[in-house]
Amino acid sequence: MSNPDSFIEEVSEEVRRDRMNRLLRKYGWIGVVAVIVIVGGAAFNEYRKAQAAAEAQALGDAIYQALEGTSEQTRVLALEEITPDPASAAVLGLLTAAESVTGTETAIAALEAVIAGPETPDLYKDLARLRLVLMGDSGPARSERRAMIDMLTLGAGPFRLLALEQRALLEIEEGASDAAISTLQDVIRSAGASAAQQQRAAQLIVALGGDVASLLPEQG
């Protein structure tokens, strides 16, 4: 390469370096800010995760201590004193209802609060409805229990078959034997019915004077 070409190349390189330095001085702060934002965001996310874990641990410890109470009243009072976040309120309500074995009013209030909670997942609302239905005459009025059963039997919810069994029991109480048999037949025909559920339904059908020979699978 001739000297003029070498000189031109050196000058071009110097111009590029000078231009890069000017660009860095003019826009380099953007990269610095971007790094700060990325690092700061990651640190904030880690802080939030640690804070959420600490809150969950504190809630779990409080529930554990509450359930260590020596009597039903002590356990229920301890659970009622806990102030959960909205996401945990449903679980705490279900636990309170479960511990209120003799305190029917307390159990009903706790379960109704779970159902009314705006942030309660549908699964927990359905579980609370089923718990109210299972309380029988000591729980809500029969008309309210029937309405809850109707909601639970819609679609293919996880508590549909249990709700159908409860509907059959209500129909038996009301003297509607034919309707109860039809409901129990639906339980037996359901693909998701367990052997225990099918057996319970079959026994009730027989007790009501119905026939299950064509419904149950043949024993090999």
Backbone as a chain_set.jsonl record, in Angstrom:
{"seq": "MSNPDSFIEEVSEEVRRDRMNRLLRKYGWIGVVAVIVIVGGAAFNEYRKAQAAAEAQALGDAIYQALEGTSEQTRVLALEEITPDPASAAVLGLLTAAESVTGTETAIAALEAVIAGPETPDLYKDLARLRLVLMGDSGPARSERRAMIDMLTLGAGPFRLLALEQRALLEIEEGASDAAISTLQDVIRSAGASAAQQQRAAQLIVALGGDVASLLPEQG", "coords": {"N": [[0.87, -1.187, 0.0], [0.562, 2.229, -0.858], [2.12, 5.209, 0.447], [0.375, 7.531, 0.407], [-2.161, 6.231, 0.382], [-2.041, 4.876, 2.81], [-1.895, 6.992, 4.578], [-4.373, 8.206, 4.133], [-6.064, 6.188, 5.05], [-5.37, 6.137, 7.749], [-6.217, 8.646, 8.542], [-8.96, 8.433, 8.048], [-9.648, 6.466, 9.902], [-9.096, 7.848, 12.242], [-10.996, 9.828, 12.054], [-13.323, 8.316, 12.287], [-13.03, 7.372, 14.932], [-13.101, 9.758, 16.306], [-15.674, 10.632, 15.675], [-17.156, 8.576, 16.897], [-16.513, 9.017, 19.572], [-17.692, 11.501, 19.955], [-20.371, 10.821, 19.611], [-20.711, 9.075, 21.759], [-20.298, 10.828, 23.881], [-22.502, 12.425, 23.503], [-24.798, 10.751, 23.44], [-24.345, 8.749, 25.252], [-25.371, 8.722, 27.828], [-27.836, 7.587, 27.616], [-27.46, 4.826, 27.44], [-26.392, 4.422, 29.981], [-28.591, 5.078, 31.606], [-30.364, 3.093, 30.746], [-29.081, 0.793, 31.681], [-29.229, 1.289, 34.419], [-32.009, 1.237, 34.774], [-32.618, -1.426, 34.066], [-31.091, -2.908, 35.942], [-32.121, -1.818, 38.297], [-34.83, -2.507, 38.033], [-34.698, -5.311, 38.117], [-33.717, -5.64, 40.714], [-35.856, -4.557, 42.159], [-37.922, -6.352, 41.522], [-36.907, -8.665, 42.732], [-36.992, -7.818, 45.349], [-39.748, -7.54, 45.723], [-40.547, -10.203, 45.393], [-39.254, -11.37, 47.585], [-40.535, -10.01, 49.625], [-43.207, -10.877, 49.255], [-42.873, -13.592, 49.76], [-42.122, -13.492, 52.428], [-44.445, -12.437, 53.576], [-46.266, -14.476, 52.99], [-45.117, -16.525, 54.464], [-45.421, -15.489, 57.036], [-48.216, -15.419, 57.223], [-48.805, -18.158, 56.992], [-47.55, -19.099, 59.32], [-49.109, -17.813, 61.255], [-51.622, -18.981, 60.827], [-51.015, -21.645, 61.376], [-50.339, -21.471, 64.114], [-52.811, -20.642, 65.076], [-54.414, -22.878, 64.597], [-53.36, -24.576, 66.415], [-54.662, -24.276, 68.733], [-56.35, -25.313, 71.754], [-59.053, -25.731, 71.888], [-62.197, -25.619, 70.102], [-63.391, -23.049, 70.073], [-61.22, -21.416, 70.767], [-59.509, -21.834, 68.572], [-61.096, -20.879, 66.434], [-61.484, -18.174, 67.14], [-58.833, -17.314, 67.063], [-58.269, -17.651, 64.347], [-60.047, -15.79, 63.271], [-58.883, -13.444, 64.042], [-56.781, -13.072, 62.383], [-55.534, -11.131, 59.737], [-55.856, -11.427, 56.514], [-54.381, -11.166, 53.181], [-56.184, -10.19, 50.187], [-56.015, -12.376, 48.399], [-55.669, -14.568, 50.007], [-57.824, -14.655, 51.655], [-60.046, -16.285, 51.08], [-59.142, -18.919, 51.566], [-58.637, -18.743, 54.294], [-61.223, -18.239, 55.21], [-62.524, -20.653, 54.56], [-61.116, -22.396, 56.216], [-61.845, -21.381, 58.708], [-64.577, -21.944, 58.706], [-64.44, -24.734, 58.642], [-63.376, -25.285, 61.137], [-65.396, -24.455, 62.764], [-67.23, -26.358, 64.09], [-69.36, -26.71, 65.897], [-70.267, -24.17, 65.965], [-72.508, -23.034, 64.146], [-73.569, -20.661, 62.994], [-71.288, -19.084, 62.771], [-69.813, -20.595, 60.938], [-71.5, -20.508, 58.683], [-71.469, -17.757, 58.142], [-68.751, -17.384, 57.549], [-68.446, -18.96, 55.233], [-70.263, -17.758, 53.493], [-69.027, -15.309, 53.237], [-66.778, -16.056, 51.808], [-67.952, -16.76, 49.375], [-68.983, -14.304, 48.603], [-66.747, -12.797, 48.229], [-64.983, -10.567, 46.173], [-62.575, -11.171, 44.91], [-62.339, -13.846, 45.141], [-61.451, -17.009, 43.885], [-63.304, -18.951, 41.477], [-63.341, -21.694, 42.008], [-63.004, -21.883, 44.795], [-65.294, -20.547, 45.606], [-67.269, -22.306, 44.711], [-66.623, -24.519, 46.291], [-67.221, -23.497, 48.805], [-69.981, -23.174, 48.509], [-70.749, -25.867, 48.248], [-70.027, -26.81, 50.779], [-71.888, -25.408, 52.337], [-74.251, -26.544, 51.394], [-73.914, -29.169, 52.269], [-74.323, -28.87, 54.93], [-76.942, -29.264, 55.42], [-80.143, -29.174, 57.01], [-79.269, -27.638, 59.116], [-77.941, -25.624, 57.979], [-78.235, -23.117, 55.42], [-81.557, -22.136, 54.233], [-83.756, -24.55, 52.648], [-84.526, -23.837, 50.038], [-82.475, -22.087, 49.323], [-80.302, -23.795, 49.415], [-80.959, -25.529, 47.343], [-80.77, -23.776, 45.172], [-78.032, -23.287, 45.209], [-77.101, -25.85, 44.655], [-78.056, -26.137, 42.046], [-76.391, -24.305, 40.752], [-73.929, -25.55, 41.11], [-74.182, -27.84, 39.597], [-74.128, -27.074, 37.012], [-72.604, -27.22, 33.808], [-69.37, -28.774, 33.749], [-68.245, -28.844, 36.319], [-65.931, -29.343, 39.125], [-67.293, -30.261, 41.361], [-69.675, -31.296, 40.584], [-70.85, -33.938, 40.523], [-71.008, -34.595, 43.249], [-72.775, -32.622, 44.015], [-75.01, -33.426, 42.578], [-75.675, -35.757, 43.966], [-76.457, -34.605, 46.369], [-78.65, -33.196, 45.462], [-80.379, -35.296, 44.849], [-80.851, -36.282, 47.432], [-82.224, -34.122, 48.544], [-84.501, -34.206, 46.93], [-85.536, -36.63, 47.749], [-86.193, -36.008, 50.389], [-88.25, -34.276, 49.857], [-90.138, -35.969, 48.944], [-90.151, -36.639, 46.29], [-89.666, -39.174, 44.704], [-89.339, -40.331, 42.129], [-88.035, -38.317, 40.727], [-85.686, -38.22, 42.209], [-84.624, -40.76, 41.679], [-84.098, -40.489, 38.943], [-82.142, -38.483, 39.026], [-80.11, -39.809, 40.423], [-79.569, -41.831, 38.625], [-78.361, -40.322, 36.651], [-75.984, -39.746, 37.948], [-74.772, -42.29, 38.061], [-74.437, -42.794, 35.338], [-72.581, -40.891, 34.613], [-69.409, -40.156, 33.295], [-67.298, -39.453, 34.927], [-67.841, -40.483, 37.411], [-66.979, -42.085, 40.421], [-66.304, -45.464, 41.578], [-67.287, -45.726, 44.157], [-69.153, -43.65, 44.286], [-70.975, -44.475, 42.321], [-71.861, -46.836, 43.52], [-73.092, -45.879, 45.872], [-75.152, -44.37, 44.72], [-76.543, -46.414, 43.374], [-77.426, -48.007, 45.508], [-79.201, -46.264, 46.765], [-81.096, -45.97, 44.729], [-82.151, -48.559, 44.561], [-83.236, -48.725, 47.135], [-85.265, -46.923, 46.822], [-86.94, -48.256, 45.207], [-86.255, -48.549, 42.581], [-84.627, -49.729, 39.516], [-81.427, -50.933, 38.815], [-80.024, -52.615, 37.257], [-79.486, -52.402, 34.518], [-77.827, -50.272, 34.444], [-75.403, -50.378, 35.908], [-72.056, -51.52, 35.345], [-71.283, -54.794, 34.043], [-70.155, -57.351, 36.202], [-67.113, -59.021, 35.953]], "CA": [[0.0, 0.0, 0.0], [1.373, 3.431, -0.99], [2.047, 6.118, 1.58], [-0.868, 8.319, 0.404], [-3.289, 5.38, 0.793], [-1.905, 4.621, 4.241], [-2.218, 8.236, 5.282], [-5.83, 8.398, 4.033], [-6.709, 5.207, 5.922], [-5.175, 6.569, 9.127], [-7.085, 9.8, 8.764], [-10.342, 7.932, 8.11], [-9.8, 5.808, 11.19], [-9.134, 8.887, 13.263], [-12.303, 10.506, 11.931], [-14.337, 7.406, 12.847], [-12.9, 7.376, 16.382], [-13.553, 11.065, 16.798], [-17.142, 10.64, 15.546], [-17.687, 7.676, 17.92], [-16.372, 9.686, 20.865], [-18.711, 12.551, 20.034], [-21.659, 10.153, 19.798], [-20.763, 8.561, 23.126], [-20.488, 11.958, 24.788], [-23.831, 12.998, 23.301], [-25.889, 9.805, 23.713], [-23.922, 7.693, 26.17], [-26.206, 8.705, 29.034], [-28.983, 6.701, 27.389], [-27.046, 3.487, 27.83], [-26.251, 4.389, 31.433], [-29.948, 5.043, 32.159], [-30.927, 1.775, 30.444], [-28.477, -0.16, 32.615], [-29.791, 1.564, 35.745], [-33.394, 0.766, 34.773], [-32.616, -2.89, 34.062], [-30.598, -3.389, 37.237], [-33.087, -1.411, 39.319], [-36.038, -3.317, 37.883], [-34.417, -6.656, 38.613], [-33.622, -5.559, 42.174], [-37.207, -4.337, 42.693], [-38.647, -7.615, 41.399], [-36.407, -9.562, 43.772], [-37.509, -7.307, 46.628], [-41.168, -7.886, 45.798], [-40.634, -11.642, 45.611], [-38.859, -11.64, 48.965], [-41.594, -9.485, 50.487], [-44.357, -11.773, 49.13], [-42.536, -14.837, 50.45], [-42.151, -13.218, 53.864], [-45.851, -12.29, 53.965], [-46.87, -15.813, 52.947], [-44.584, -17.261, 55.61], [-46.054, -14.958, 58.249], [-49.609, -15.882, 57.23], [-48.787, -19.584, 57.292], [-47.223, -19.267, 60.741], [-50.264, -17.378, 62.043], [-52.662, -20.011, 60.699], [-50.541, -22.835, 62.1], [-50.48, -21.209, 65.548], [-54.241, -20.602, 65.389], [-54.94, -24.25, 64.588], [-52.79, -25.289, 67.549], [-55.495, -24.025, 69.902], [-56.813, -26.536, 72.411], [-60.505, -25.86, 71.784], [-62.783, -25.063, 68.875], [-63.571, -21.612, 70.229], [-59.897, -20.784, 70.72], [-59.008, -21.883, 67.194], [-61.906, -19.995, 65.589], [-61.166, -16.79, 67.5], [-57.488, -17.017, 66.566], [-58.355, -17.507, 62.89], [-60.766, -14.555, 62.965], [-58.012, -12.309, 64.323], [-55.794, -12.947, 61.302], [-55.929, -10.234, 58.641], [-55.17, -11.943, 55.326], [-54.489, -10.389, 51.95], [-57.372, -10.648, 49.439], [-55.813, -13.674, 47.752], [-55.694, -15.64, 51.018], [-59.034, -14.537, 52.472], [-60.929, -17.425, 50.835], [-58.603, -20.079, 52.276], [-58.854, -18.515, 55.722], [-62.654, -18.414, 55.455], [-62.835, -22.089, 54.519], [-60.554, -22.99, 57.428], [-62.675, -20.943, 59.826], [-65.814, -22.728, 58.643], [-64.13, -26.118, 58.982], [-63.142, -25.377, 62.572], [-66.631, -24.108, 63.472], [-68.039, -27.582, 64.059], [-70.603, -26.459, 66.638], [-70.696, -22.783, 65.72], [-73.124, -23.044, 62.817], [-73.686, -19.299, 62.468], [-69.939, -18.654, 62.384], [-69.461, -21.324, 59.718], [-72.291, -19.967, 57.575], [-70.967, -16.408, 57.841], [-67.441, -17.506, 56.906], [-68.625, -19.498, 53.883], [-70.931, -16.731, 52.685], [-68.014, -14.292, 52.939], [-65.948, -16.609, 50.73], [-68.718, -16.673, 48.125], [-69.18, -12.896, 48.242], [-65.461, -12.135, 47.989], [-64.805, -10.198, 44.754], [-61.351, -11.759, 44.362], [-62.314, -15.279, 45.415], [-61.516, -17.857, 42.688], [-64.562, -19.693, 41.335], [-63.212, -23.005, 42.645], [-63.25, -21.722, 46.229], [-66.705, -20.209, 45.773], [-68.037, -23.548, 44.568], [-66.366, -25.345, 47.466], [-67.996, -22.913, 49.905], [-71.387, -23.524, 48.266], [-70.928, -27.283, 48.57], [-69.975, -26.931, 52.237], [-73.175, -24.933, 52.856], [-75.259, -27.545, 51.048], [-73.684, -30.344, 53.106], [-74.767, -28.599, 56.299], [-78.325, -29.725, 55.539], [-81.115, -28.292, 57.645], [-78.606, -26.723, 60.038], [-77.375, -24.551, 57.18], [-79.213, -22.222, 54.812], [-82.879, -22.693, 53.93], [-83.748, -25.547, 51.59], [-84.581, -23.175, 48.73], [-81.138, -21.557, 49.05], [-79.424, -24.94, 49.124], [-81.29, -26.009, 46.003], [-80.197, -22.826, 44.213], [-76.59, -23.547, 45.168], [-76.918, -27.125, 43.947], [-78.262, -25.87, 40.617], [-75.181, -23.658, 40.249], [-72.828, -26.509, 41.119], [-74.389, -28.897, 38.6], [-73.992, -26.523, 35.665], [-71.338, -27.527, 33.156], [-68.622, -29.951, 34.209], [-67.459, -28.409, 37.462], [-65.33, -30.435, 39.903], [-68.195, -30.734, 42.424], [-70.971, -31.562, 39.956], [-71.431, -35.219, 40.929], [-71.364, -34.488, 44.658], [-73.975, -31.794, 44.073], [-76.13, -34.252, 42.118], [-76.067, -36.624, 45.085], [-77.192, -33.777, 47.327], [-79.963, -32.905, 44.867], [-81.207, -36.493, 45.027], [-81.26, -36.335, 48.831], [-83.274, -33.114, 48.712], [-85.708, -34.707, 46.275], [-86.084, -37.677, 48.615], [-86.827, -35.309, 51.507], [-89.483, -33.649, 49.368], [-91.051, -37.014, 48.517], [-90.098, -36.795, 44.825], [-88.835, -40.361, 44.506], [-89.013, -40.522, 40.712], [-87.018, -37.327, 40.38], [-84.449, -38.639, 42.867], [-84.091, -41.899, 40.914], [-83.554, -39.952, 37.695], [-80.896, -37.782, 39.36], [-79.111, -40.82, 40.777], [-79.188, -42.499, 37.373], [-77.401, -39.428, 36.002], [-74.707, -39.933, 38.633], [-74.195, -43.569, 37.627], [-74.062, -42.716, 33.919], [-71.521, -39.902, 34.404], [-68.099, -40.772, 33.047], [-66.369, -39.148, 36.012], [-68.296, -41.039, 38.691], [-66.13, -43.135, 40.989], [-67.025, -46.69, 41.932], [-68.0, -45.476, 45.405], [-70.329, -42.831, 43.974], [-71.928, -45.332, 41.617], [-72.431, -47.774, 44.482], [-74.017, -45.133, 46.718], [-76.329, -44.04, 43.919], [-77.283, -47.658, 43.112], [-78.085, -48.418, 46.746], [-80.351, -45.385, 46.973], [-82.105, -46.296, 43.715], [-82.801, -49.796, 44.995], [-84.044, -48.407, 48.307], [-86.44, -46.174, 46.358], [-87.749, -49.142, 44.381], [-85.84, -48.485, 41.187], [-83.836, -50.835, 38.968], [-80.102, -50.48, 38.385], [-79.367, -53.708, 36.55], [-79.044, -51.97, 33.204], [-76.967, -49.079, 34.58], [-74.098, -50.739, 36.416], [-71.283, -52.418, 34.457], [-71.324, -56.204, 34.428], [-68.982, -57.805, 36.926], [-66.492, -60.129, 35.274]], "C": [[0.897, 1.224, 0.0], [1.193, 4.302, 0.229], [0.792, 6.978, 1.562], [-2.063, 7.493, 0.855], [-3.254, 5.115, 2.29], [-2.294, 5.843, 5.046], [-3.737, 8.461, 5.286], [-6.567, 7.442, 4.976], [-6.586, 5.625, 7.386], [-6.085, 7.745, 9.461], [-8.539, 9.358, 8.9], [-10.627, 7.267, 9.448], [-9.9, 6.812, 12.323], [-10.469, 9.618, 13.25], [-13.396, 9.631, 12.545], [-14.275, 7.4, 14.374], [-13.419, 8.684, 16.979], [-15.088, 11.147, 16.761], [-17.778, 9.758, 16.623], [-17.618, 8.325, 19.297], [-17.432, 10.767, 21.035], [-20.092, 11.932, 20.282], [-21.811, 9.626, 21.23], [-20.995, 9.684, 24.122], [-21.909, 12.514, 24.699], [-24.944, 12.064, 23.737], [-25.517, 8.711, 24.725], [-24.787, 7.589, 27.414], [-27.414, 7.771, 28.887], [-28.647, 5.279, 27.813], [-26.922, 3.354, 29.337], [-27.624, 4.277, 32.093], [-30.572, 3.666, 31.931], [-30.388, 0.721, 31.403], [-29.069, 0.019, 34.006], [-31.212, 1.024, 35.842], [-33.444, -0.756, 34.855], [-32.203, -3.44, 35.411], [-31.588, -3.052, 38.347], [-34.367, -2.23, 39.26], [-35.846, -4.723, 38.412], [-34.353, -6.666, 40.142], [-35.007, -5.387, 42.805], [-38.038, -5.613, 42.629], [-38.204, -8.614, 42.463], [-36.916, -9.138, 45.143], [-38.973, -7.695, 46.798], [-41.348, -9.378, 46.049], [-40.307, -11.996, 47.061], [-39.933, -11.171, 49.931], [-42.815, -10.398, 50.459], [-44.096, -13.084, 49.865], [-42.605, -14.642, 51.962], [-43.591, -13.093, 54.362], [-46.558, -13.649, 53.989], [-46.4, -16.651, 54.135], [-45.243, -16.804, 56.907], [-47.498, -15.418, 58.363], [-49.685, -17.363, 57.586], [-48.496, -19.854, 58.759], [-48.416, -18.901, 61.618], [-51.38, -18.419, 62.0], [-52.268, -21.257, 61.49], [-50.718, -22.648, 63.61], [-51.953, -21.197, 65.963], [-54.817, -22.009, 65.495], [-54.366, -25.102, 65.713], [-53.614, -25.088, 68.812], [-56.105, -25.303, 70.452], [-58.319, -26.735, 72.329], [-60.997, -25.231, 70.494], [-62.899, -23.552, 68.962], [-62.244, -20.867, 70.133], [-59.366, -20.732, 69.296], [-59.772, -20.917, 66.301], [-61.583, -18.536, 65.875], [-59.793, -16.385, 66.971], [-57.49, -16.831, 65.052], [-59.025, -16.19, 62.51], [-59.91, -13.325, 63.217], [-56.957, -12.094, 63.237], [-56.352, -12.037, 60.208], [-55.192, -10.672, 57.37], [-55.219, -10.942, 54.178], [-55.666, -10.95, 51.159], [-57.221, -12.032, 48.817], [-55.921, -14.835, 48.738], [-56.97, -15.646, 51.838], [-59.944, -15.758, 52.312], [-60.454, -18.658, 51.597], [-58.849, -19.941, 53.772], [-60.328, -18.692, 56.079], [-63.063, -19.87, 55.473], [-62.299, -22.799, 55.76], [-61.397, -22.632, 58.648], [-63.973, -21.746, 59.87], [-65.568, -24.173, 59.053], [-63.929, -26.301, 60.48], [-64.41, -25.103, 63.382], [-67.603, -25.285, 63.428], [-69.381, -27.352, 64.75], [-71.12, -25.044, 66.418], [-71.263, -22.622, 64.322], [-73.171, -21.645, 62.202], [-72.335, -18.776, 62.001], [-69.526, -19.307, 61.075], [-70.202, -20.755, 58.517], [-71.767, -18.608, 57.165], [-69.635, -16.472, 57.108], [-67.572, -17.985, 55.467], [-69.307, -18.489, 52.967], [-69.961, -15.61, 52.329], [-67.093, -14.762, 51.82], [-66.659, -16.451, 49.389], [-68.829, -15.229, 47.65], [-67.877, -12.184, 47.906], [-65.23, -11.822, 46.52], [-63.575, -10.833, 44.115], [-61.257, -13.266, 44.619], [-62.371, -16.077, 44.115], [-62.811, -18.666, 42.661], [-64.504, -21.047, 42.028], [-63.526, -22.913, 44.134], [-64.704, -21.341, 46.495], [-67.57, -21.454, 45.674], [-67.839, -24.469, 45.77], [-67.155, -24.828, 48.664], [-69.483, -23.23, 49.741], [-71.652, -24.987, 48.644], [-70.918, -27.497, 50.077], [-71.293, -26.483, 52.863], [-74.276, -25.953, 52.585], [-75.137, -28.758, 51.97], [-74.106, -30.128, 54.554], [-76.219, -29.015, 56.515], [-79.22, -28.701, 56.206], [-80.485, -27.345, 58.652], [-77.95, -25.554, 59.311], [-78.444, -23.63, 56.624], [-80.548, -22.924, 54.555], [-82.792, -23.626, 52.729], [-83.753, -24.902, 50.205], [-83.211, -22.61, 48.339], [-80.175, -22.689, 48.705], [-79.697, -25.485, 47.727], [-80.697, -25.082, 44.934], [-78.688, -23.028, 44.087], [-76.291, -24.838, 44.422], [-77.069, -26.925, 42.443], [-77.029, -25.215, 39.998], [-74.035, -24.657, 40.134], [-72.957, -27.578, 40.037], [-74.312, -28.375, 37.162], [-72.629, -26.896, 35.082], [-70.705, -28.79, 33.706], [-67.704, -29.567, 35.355], [-66.957, -29.575, 38.298], [-66.256, -31.014, 40.972], [-69.573, -31.128, 41.88], [-71.611, -32.854, 40.488], [-71.823, -35.213, 42.409], [-72.641, -33.67, 44.822], [-75.194, -32.567, 43.593], [-76.612, -35.196, 43.218], [-76.885, -35.835, 46.105], [-78.564, -33.388, 46.78], [-80.901, -34.099, 45.05], [-81.707, -36.593, 46.464], [-82.35, -35.306, 49.131], [-84.59, -33.598, 48.106], [-86.363, -35.819, 47.096], [-86.808, -37.04, 49.803], [-88.171, -34.715, 51.098], [-90.496, -34.68, 48.885], [-91.084, -37.233, 47.016], [-89.186, -37.962, 44.476], [-88.422, -40.555, 43.053], [-87.921, -39.553, 40.266], [-85.674, -37.714, 40.98], [-83.804, -39.796, 42.116], [-83.444, -41.411, 39.624], [-82.213, -39.245, 37.941], [-79.789, -38.777, 39.668], [-78.662, -41.622, 39.556], [-78.186, -41.655, 36.596], [-76.016, -39.574, 36.629], [-74.022, -41.2, 38.133], [-73.698, -43.487, 36.19], [-72.875, -41.775, 33.673], [-70.161, -40.576, 34.29], [-67.141, -40.561, 34.217], [-66.759, -39.727, 37.35], [-67.353, -42.145, 39.157], [-66.975, -44.364, 41.311], [-67.841, -46.491, 43.204], [-69.261, -44.65, 45.162], [-71.391, -43.655, 43.259], [-72.616, -46.299, 42.576], [-73.436, -47.071, 45.397], [-75.307, -44.827, 45.97], [-77.183, -45.28, 43.672], [-78.048, -48.114, 44.352], [-79.32, -47.56, 47.022], [-81.468, -45.687, 45.982], [-82.878, -47.544, 44.121], [-83.706, -49.528, 46.191], [-85.317, -47.664, 47.931], [-87.331, -47.023, 45.452], [-87.389, -49.116, 42.918], [-84.982, -49.673, 40.784], [-82.512, -50.289, 38.45], [-79.374, -51.53, 37.549], [-78.782, -53.261, 35.203], [-78.053, -50.817, 33.249], [-75.554, -49.427, 34.997], [-73.382, -51.671, 35.451], [-71.318, -53.85, 34.972], [-70.019, -56.583, 35.118], [-68.405, -59.045, 36.242], [-66.142, -61.267, 36.206]], "O": [[1.873, 1.283, 0.748], [0.218, 4.152, 0.967], [0.177, 7.152, 2.614], [-2.896, 7.979, 1.621], [-4.287, 5.124, 2.96], [-2.952, 5.732, 6.081], [-4.314, 8.853, 6.3], [-7.551, 7.815, 5.615], [-7.531, 5.501, 8.165], [-6.651, 7.812, 10.552], [-9.264, 9.85, 9.765], [-11.683, 7.462, 10.05], [-10.692, 6.644, 13.25], [-11.003, 9.98, 14.298], [-14.285, 10.13, 13.235], [-15.308, 7.419, 15.042], [-14.084, 8.698, 18.016], [-15.717, 11.661, 17.686], [-18.803, 10.122, 17.199], [-18.547, 8.201, 20.095], [-17.999, 10.932, 22.116], [-20.883, 12.456, 21.066], [-22.881, 9.714, 21.831], [-21.765, 9.544, 25.072], [-22.454, 13.011, 25.685], [-25.927, 12.505, 24.333], [-26.335, 7.835, 25.007], [-24.927, 6.512, 27.994], [-27.94, 7.242, 29.866], [-29.449, 4.609, 28.463], [-27.288, 2.331, 29.916], [-27.812, 3.488, 33.02], [-31.234, 3.13, 32.819], [-31.132, -0.136, 31.88], [-29.376, -0.957, 34.691], [-31.59, 0.43, 36.852], [-34.225, -1.313, 35.627], [-32.863, -4.32, 35.966], [-31.865, -3.873, 39.222], [-34.926, -2.605, 40.291], [-36.726, -5.267, 39.079], [-34.865, -7.581, 40.787], [-35.306, -5.982, 43.84], [-38.773, -5.926, 43.566], [-39.031, -9.328, 43.03], [-37.231, -9.974, 45.989], [-39.391, -8.124, 47.873], [-42.21, -9.774, 46.834], [-40.988, -12.81, 47.684], [-40.216, -11.833, 50.929], [-43.404, -10.673, 51.504], [-44.99, -13.624, 50.517], [-43.084, -15.513, 52.688], [-43.921, -13.583, 55.442], [-47.346, -13.934, 54.891], [-47.18, -17.39, 54.735], [-45.579, -17.618, 57.766], [-47.962, -15.766, 59.449], [-50.527, -17.774, 58.384], [-49.111, -20.725, 59.373], [-48.705, -19.584, 62.601], [-52.009, -18.704, 63.019], [-53.093, -21.847, 62.187], [-51.188, -23.551, 64.301], [-52.31, -21.671, 67.041], [-55.618, -22.291, 66.387], [-54.826, -26.221, 65.943], [-53.301, -25.667, 69.852], [-56.347, -26.258, 69.713], [-58.814, -27.81, 72.668], [-60.309, -24.419, 69.875], [-62.54, -22.849, 68.017], [-62.156, -19.817, 69.497], [-58.835, -19.71, 68.862], [-59.167, -20.209, 65.496], [-61.425, -17.745, 64.946], [-59.605, -15.266, 66.493], [-56.797, -15.958, 64.53], [-58.623, -15.544, 61.542], [-60.184, -12.263, 62.659], [-56.318, -11.043, 63.187], [-57.509, -12.168, 59.809], [-54.027, -10.322, 57.179], [-56.001, -9.991, 54.202], [-56.107, -12.068, 51.425], [-58.195, -12.778, 48.72], [-56.229, -15.96, 48.344], [-57.18, -16.556, 52.641], [-60.544, -16.217, 53.283], [-61.259, -19.363, 52.205], [-59.223, -20.906, 54.438], [-60.648, -19.237, 57.136], [-63.864, -20.28, 56.312], [-62.95, -23.697, 56.294], [-61.635, -23.472, 59.515], [-64.413, -22.175, 60.937], [-66.397, -24.773, 59.737], [-64.271, -27.346, 61.033], [-64.491, -25.476, 64.553], [-68.663, -25.21, 62.806], [-70.422, -27.759, 64.235], [-72.294, -24.765, 66.664], [-70.583, -22.132, 63.42], [-72.85, -21.468, 61.027], [-72.239, -18.11, 60.97], [-68.955, -18.652, 60.203], [-69.609, -20.541, 57.459], [-71.632, -18.326, 55.974], [-69.403, -15.717, 56.164], [-66.89, -17.476, 54.578], [-68.96, -18.383, 51.791], [-70.055, -15.024, 51.251], [-66.674, -13.965, 50.98], [-66.049, -16.058, 48.394], [-68.777, -14.956, 46.451], [-67.899, -11.083, 47.357], [-65.277, -12.731, 45.691], [-63.539, -11.014, 42.898], [-60.228, -13.886, 44.35], [-63.268, -15.842, 43.306], [-63.347, -19.022, 43.711], [-65.506, -21.503, 42.578], [-64.233, -23.763, 44.676], [-65.283, -21.764, 47.496], [-68.498, -21.637, 46.462], [-68.782, -25.123, 46.214], [-67.692, -25.612, 49.446], [-70.168, -23.521, 50.722], [-72.658, -25.299, 49.282], [-71.714, -28.279, 50.598], [-71.768, -27.104, 53.814], [-75.129, -26.197, 53.437], [-76.148, -29.311, 52.404], [-74.234, -31.085, 55.317], [-76.677, -29.111, 57.653], [-79.07, -27.499, 55.988], [-81.1, -26.342, 59.014], [-77.464, -24.614, 59.939], [-79.455, -23.384, 57.283], [-80.65, -24.147, 54.648], [-81.886, -23.517, 51.903], [-83.061, -25.37, 49.301], [-82.831, -22.647, 47.169], [-79.338, -22.554, 47.813], [-78.768, -25.859, 47.011], [-80.184, -25.549, 43.917], [-78.134, -22.949, 42.991], [-75.338, -24.908, 43.646], [-76.3, -27.479, 41.657], [-76.66, -25.522, 38.865], [-73.261, -24.616, 39.177], [-71.957, -28.155, 39.61], [-74.417, -29.149, 36.21], [-71.621, -26.886, 35.79], [-71.39, -29.743, 34.077], [-66.525, -29.923, 35.363], [-67.49, -30.68, 38.2], [-66.036, -32.13, 41.441], [-70.526, -31.274, 42.647], [-72.784, -32.856, 40.862], [-72.858, -35.768, 42.777], [-73.485, -33.982, 45.662], [-76.29, -32.395, 44.127], [-77.814, -35.407, 43.381], [-77.878, -36.331, 46.638], [-79.527, -33.265, 47.537], [-82.077, -33.927, 45.37], [-82.862, -36.952, 46.692], [-83.286, -35.585, 49.88], [-85.657, -33.422, 48.693], [-87.588, -35.935, 47.135], [-87.897, -37.473, 50.18], [-89.108, -34.661, 51.895], [-91.594, -34.317, 48.463], [-91.956, -37.943, 46.516], [-88.065, -37.763, 44.007], [-87.274, -40.905, 42.776], [-87.007, -39.92, 39.528], [-84.637, -37.556, 40.337], [-82.587, -39.821, 41.932], [-82.363, -41.87, 39.256], [-81.272, -39.393, 37.162], [-78.654, -38.604, 39.222], [-77.507, -42.039, 39.47], [-77.276, -42.186, 35.961], [-75.002, -39.532, 35.933], [-72.832, -41.185, 37.818], [-72.654, -44.049, 35.859], [-72.233, -41.86, 32.627], [-69.812, -41.45, 35.085], [-66.271, -41.395, 34.468], [-66.071, -39.488, 38.343], [-66.979, -43.026, 38.384], [-68.205, -44.304, 41.315], [-68.948, -47.016, 43.326], [-70.307, -44.911, 45.754], [-72.577, -43.539, 43.565], [-73.815, -46.551, 42.457], [-74.511, -47.607, 45.665], [-76.405, -44.995, 46.5], [-78.41, -45.212, 43.749], [-79.192, -48.557, 44.25], [-80.354, -48.066, 47.458], [-82.645, -45.667, 46.341], [-84.106, -47.582, 44.036], [-84.821, -50.047, 46.255], [-86.328, -47.758, 48.628], [-88.367, -46.551, 44.984], [-88.149, -49.617, 42.088], [-84.651, -50.52, 41.613], [-82.487, -49.294, 37.726], [-78.217, -51.332, 37.179], [-77.702, -53.705, 34.811], [-77.501, -50.425, 32.22], [-74.598, -48.835, 34.494], [-74.012, -52.513, 34.811], [-71.376, -54.09, 36.178], [-68.932, -56.196, 34.689], [-69.128, -60.006, 35.982], [-65.606, -62.283, 35.765]]}, "num_chains": 1, "name": "protein.A"}
